[in-house]
């Protein structure tokens, strides 16, 4: 994944935190839950990117294509 994808996922996570905080501050449980969901999605995407990066590193080592 590219840097843009990583940035986008981090922005989604931070947006989720903001929604969760706003929901907690105003007593809006739906907004709070939506923020938690956004954070969960972003964290899953970030985990998948890390896994893909590691798989690419292993493949590069096995094929001798070290950048």
C-alpha angles and dihedrals in degrees: 000000000000132000090256091059091049091050091048092051092049090049089051090051092050091047089053091052090051092050091048092050093046091049092050092048094050098036092244102146093182092057090045091052091046089054091051090050092051090051091050092051092049092049091051091051091048091050091051090051092051091050091050091048091052092047090052091050091052092047090050091052092049094049096038093241098135109166 
